[in-house]
C-alpha cells in the first residue's frame, strides 16, 4: 500500500521482521498496517520515519498510490 516506504526500506535492507522489531509490534500487525487492513497510528508512522532521518517526509513515505488509470 505504501510503495515509497516499501521501496526505501528495501534500499536500506530492512525487511518487515526488522521493522516490526524497531517499532515494537509483531510482524502480523505490521503487515496488516502496511497492507491497509489495520490502521497505522501517527506514532508508528513517526517511529518509522525516524529510520530515515530528514531524508524523506512522512507525506512521501506514507502516500497511498492511486492504482487507477485515466480513461
RAKA-V541228 format. One record per backbone hydrogen bond with DSSP energy under -0.5 kcal/mol. CO is the residue of the C=O (numbers start at 1). NH is the residue of the N-H. If there is no record, write none. Layout:
# RAKA-V541228
co->(CO	CO)
nh->(NH	NH)
This chain:
# RAKA-V541228
co->(1	1	2	3	4	5	6	7	8	9	9	10	13	15	16	17	18	19	20	20	21	26	27	28	29	30	31	32	32	32	34	39	41	42	43	44	45	46	47	48	49	49	50	52	57	58	60	61	63)
nh->(3	65	6	7	8	9	10	11	12	13	14	13	15	19	20	21	22	23	24	25	24	30	31	32	33	34	35	36	37	38	2	41	45	46	47	48	49	50	51	51	52	53	53	55	61	62	63	5	65)
